[in-house]
Amino acid sequence: MNGTNEKSDKLPAHWSDETAVQLETGETLLAWFEPDLDDRLHYARGVVLLTDRRVLSGREVEGGAVHWQSWPLTEGTSLRTVEHGSAATLELVDSSGRLACWYYTAGKATAAHRLVQKLESWRRSRQDGDGQSGTAVCPSCGAPINAEDGRCEACAAGPAKPSLSALLRLAAFSRRRARIIVLGFILTVSAVSASMVPPYLTKPIIDNVVRPWEERKENHSTLAVWLLIGLAATAIVAWALDWAKLYVLAWVSERISADLRAKTYAHLQRLSLEFFGGKRTGDLISRISNDTERLCNFLSINLIDFSTDILMIVMTSVILMSINPLLALAVLCPFPIILWMVARVRGRLLRGYRQAGAAWGSMTSVLADTIPGIRVVKAFAQESREIERFDVSNERVFHSANRLNKVWSLFSPTVTMLTTYGSLIVWVFGIWQIFKGRTSLGELTMFLAYSARFYTRMESMIRMASAVQRAAASAQRIFEILDKQSNVPEPVRPVHPGRLEGRIELRGVRFKYGSREVLHGLDLTVAPGEMIGLVGPTGAGKTTLINLICRFYDVSAGAILVDGTDVRSFPVEEYRRNIGIVLQEPFLFYGTIAENIAYGRPNASREAIVAAARAARAHEFILRLPCGYDSLVGERGQSLSGGERQRISIARALLIDPRILILDEATSSVDTETEREIQAALQNLIRGRTTIAIAHRLSTLRRADRLVVVENGHIAEIGRHDQLLEARGSYARLHQAQMELVHGRNGNGT
Amino acid sequence: MEPKGAANGQAGPRPFGLHYDVWGRLVLTDADGRQHIGVELVRAFPLSDPQRGISICDCKGRELVWIADLNALPVSLVRQIEEELAKREFVPIIRRIVKVSAPIEPSEWEVETDRGCTTFVLNSEDDVHELDEHRALITDANSIRYLIPDLRQLDSHSRRLLERYL
């Protein structure tokens, strides 16, 4: 990102003083660039200044002094960039040779291009007498931007990432369900209160009913009946409240995790292709299914239990304290020890759970890799290696779980032991107090009843420590997706495309995958209804160019204009509605053929679907299927041949009646006979639409109005088939090679 | 039998006639009077819209006549077409599921259909498809299809057996 947010006319402070000394009077600074490597490719500071007279270079030498050099600008001098991986050079050349060169890292590439272009545009403006109108505006938000760079500072500054911990964000996420959560909380409080009543009643039963009879034969049977009725009644009330509480809270937690799943999936669908390129399917599936499920469990079981426990402990301590503070302290004394233990293992547990989550994700990734790729696995007889690969990740799951269990298995028994000692202390204290006459038998019984509950809850409370960590890890994995910003952002001030005419203009389009620039400034104008054939060797950047036109990615520099508007100004969905794509590997979703054809226009009439299928030459083979258009295809359905699938995908593109049509190797995976069928189908598709087609078989592109030869990220040649053949350039060579291949094959055949 | 087809462009086919020859083959006489022997009738949307989109194909599967809407044709021809379609369409409608042999596939199913009682083998649970709400299609090991037009109308025993497949 270095260099993209900097303005070309504002020099960093530490250079500006130096520069002021170096510049002659009347000399104006046009642009500057900071190479960040020296000629041994070590990090070093330096600056290249472009003025209206010279190119100046300042290099920081040892001790902080700057060593300056300069070259006058003559007619022949020009700047150029040479990129090789993550380091690149900027070269100053004239007709006699290379004058100087500077090295920089890939992060500075855009800034370097800017300098090169600045020199060119400055020279052009001097030759033409008037400069280009320099007021470019951001296609997304309308703010003025640097014309050469094409990036908007206002848009580049993403929203600050919230630093709240993941679980707190989950709370924020649940705010929509606040009302029912409050209801659940009230129910919890009442249920806990109701459960506190029975031990409380044991005291009067023993002190006012049992002991008077035992010691003095006094009969308090009416009181006894009332107390027992009270016990029975609270049991029923507690049952009803518990049931209501559990149901309400389970509903809420299921609802929240469903909301979360829905939101994550919706967000995932909107992320750009770049995100999916870097993620493994299994991991994403596991995040959306397992992690939300885990959160749901946490909310519905652990959190409810925990809040109940906390309430119970607080209430119990209050009751105990109010009756007999000393005895109460005895009951509570293991509590701080347990808290201390929890604090100690917490960090280890969090790490453990995150590792376990990652291990689980990589195991599902193995499955998601190999099951769709099973044909390849079998073809290369790699079953045993795949089994081994799965075993390795499965073992990792086991070991990460095992590490956690080691902590756990020690932890739980320790807590149990502590609580046993706790009740022992209560006994010791209680007996001592009874001897002293400071407490009654009833009170001691009550204390024991309370402390038993207290301690049984204590253990489950400890489980919370791990549950929280586990849930936090899950929440983190989900919010990681939700925090991802699409690399293809929606415009801030959208221009609605409506139905486009289909004029495409590429202006100095550059694109980088990471640090590797694959398109080095393409310029091309395609008229509405024109068919362009993209030709060139694999890896030349043809598919990248198409991805940019479809806006699966955004350009690194330059702009793509459709009907004179930058594509970044259109809302993504509205823009893509104008584009039909037929890919090399047509993807059919699970569903009927009719549904698959109507994928881009789900409400299309049956007549329209049949018409599209007819035009795509798919109608007749569809009729031969057992259920016609109602036959199921896709992952679990009827298997279709490559050509058949392709024709369905052509019908799909036809049905949405796009203005711009993209054909990416649409016929390369089928035999020539089928190709002819598909070609005929494509003819119907291409008519009247701006079409950009990639093909390796040059014969496929016979009907193209113009052929564009792309080589190494540059446009090498443009022209009609016969023109290019005459030019004897790259196209002629490609054509020659293919002809030889065809003839060679024929020669072998006869 | 030369009915007049609806004359509104592509919606109605040009007039044609159907008859059986002495060998029992279906013969189409098209609008130009040409005869096509051994033609087949195919429904394009047998499940979602059986009454519309019927195609008459020759023995090689090439389409000869497209009938967008059956109801646009004269009644006698419609009857003839439906009789012919009924002859070649074998999709028993399941009225009741008596027994499913085992909870794991392949399982043997004993069902009562509109064409009588039968048993079939289900290869995988993926062969039970819920078409749209309340409709299900079962494909057996021999690719014979069985239709359940309304799941709600099955008795509770059948529904319970079917539950885990949907």
Interface residues (C-beta under 8 A of the other chain):
Chain A: T592 A594 R606 E607 V610 H619 E620 F621 I622 L623 R624 P626 C627 G628 Y629 D630 L632 R636
Chain B: V42 R43 A44 F45 P46 L47 S48 D49 R52 G53 S55 C57 G61 R62 E63 W66 A68 D126 H129 L131 S143 R145
